[in-house]
Amino acid sequence: MRNISLYSWDNGAFIMIVVFGLVIIGLIGSVFMMMNSGKKK
């Protein structure tokens, strides 16, 4: 069941973690920028 040749956990898991981390950092950064720009009225 676990032997999927399309996906390699050696590199795939690390790459996916890095991509998700960058996406989350981008979302948090955009939210903080929106909050800061909204408070500076």
Buried (B, 14 or more C-beta within 10 A) or exposed (E): EEEEEEEEEEEEEEEEEEEEEEEEEEEEEEEEEEEEEEEEE
